Amino acid sequence: MTVGLVVALAFDAMLERSNAGPGAFGLLELMLLAATLLVCPAVRRDGRARVWFWLAALMALAMVVMPGALAWGLFWIFAGLGIMMPRAARFGDAWCWAQRLLLHGLRSTIAPALDLRRWLRVRRKRGKGQIRAALPQLVLPAAGSVVILGLFAFANPVIATWLSDMSSLSPDADLVAHVALCAVWFTFAWSLLRPRMARRVIGTFDGSGDWPVPGVTPSSVRLSLITFNALFALQNTMDLAWLWGLAPLPKGMTLADYAHRGAYPLIVTALLAAGFVLVALRPGSQTAAMPLVRRLVALWIAQNLLLVGNAALRTADYIAVYSLTQMRIAALLWVGLVAAGLVLVLWRMLVGKSAAWLINANAAAALALLMGCSFVDLDAVSARYNIAHARELGGDGAPLDICYLQGMGSSAMLALAELEMRPAPEPIHLWAHLLREDAQARVNDDLDHGKWGLLDVWRLAQVRSVLRKAALAPQTHDMLDCRTRDVHTLRLATGLELPAKAPVALTAAARP
């Protein structure tokens, strides 16, 4: 309880500071991990728990660098796994732990209230007689104090004012919100300090041996694999012909239309293929033991990998026409994850691994991908790519989408500053200047109001460095008549800002 209150008070102190923002939550998470290790010796002794806590600390650092929901969620997943690991004899599989984490999160929302009720019940049983004995002794001091305080109020206007102010106190909305936020953080902290691990969960299916499914026989599986391989060969042949430029597209269809229409359905097809292999070719089953079926499955998964690769190529072609976005990067990452899953399915069938191994391997791949994304600003990647490949800047990509850059905010700030320093059409230069100044002003305002993250601080320093180098670099100007003395003309030529009003001429008395 004491440690939980200390963590809540640290959160309260953070709220009081004007320079504490989302990035400070990462520091609070690190402090919470240290406090948990201090009060939970079982976690310190368990090697598995320490590994998960190290991963949680890594996600807390990601919150400091680039605050976001992804790093926040991964921190609580890893911290929850670490705090519950000493209570498990063996790790098991990710399916069971996903259920435990879900139940742990749901219970944690009311855990402080349940623990408080349990503590009060114990205290009531222990001190019921003591309270009854103490009540008569409190009547006289309390009543006497009230009478004396009332008399002092009549005699002392200061005390009367204090009592009047206390009687007129009403809860302030900001104070209520402040207390509510501290209570929420205390609840989060309490989930690690007093964890509750579910003992009963839905077990993972074995995934081996024959499974009596109507219509699924060795003959039907063999015929299905032959048919599926033929259909996949047809699709892959068309992809190779049209996506790789070996044959012209049908009349009326562009490469962008062909690429965009098929990417997502092909990924779903690959997932269905993986599901079919898991159900129909379980390790130890009759179908999995047939050499012809195993060869057909290997060929089919190879065709699925080619299909997934063509889906990635479709997305790349679409990007070349319509530019890169955060969602299109996510689509490419998803394609890679599906390809890894297909390889794991094939390896499981060839080696005879269990279903738990397959689940854990796919979960590890997904978590590794998400952890990497928590340290990378995909919008910044999109901004740099689109500027580097913009058609107006001599690239081979799509025209520069100013509206998309405008919506990126600080993510595009550094790329825009670098764009200002390179040759470009005047409208592009002007927009880059306007968007960079707007993003820079917003970041400065966020830093002034405590909404900081190390990535934005670094970006701001880099932008200032780029602009400083540009300011120090020698610049050429259109030469004016050497007899020109007009200040307005000279300021326009040198790019200096014009004064708000003309300077007042010095009078004789004002001259030094």
Secondary structure, DSSP 8 states (H G I E B T S, - for coil): -HHHHHHHHHHHHHHH-TT--HHHHHHHHHHHHHHHHHH-HHHHH-HHHHHHHHHHHHHHHHHHHS--HHHHHHHHHHHHHHHHGGG-SS---HHHHHHHHHHHHHHHTTHHHHHHHHHHHHHHHHHHHHHHHHHHHHHHHHHHHHHHHHHHHHH-HHHHHHHHHHHT----HHHHHHHHHHHHHHHHHHHHHS----S---------S----TT--HHHHHHHHHHHHHHHHHHHHHHHHHHTTSS---TT--HHHHHHHHHHHHHHHHHHHHHHHHHHS-TTSHHHH-HHHHHHHHHHHHHHHHHHHHHHHHHHHHHHHH---HHHHHHHHHHHHHHHHHHHHHHHHHHT--HHHHHHHHHHHHHHHHHHHTTS-HHHHHHHHHHHT-GGGT-SS----HHHHHHHGGGGHHHHHHHHTS---HHHHHHHHHHHHHHHHHHHHHHHTT---HHHHHHHHHHHHHHHHHHHS--------TT---HHHHHHHHT----SS------TTT--
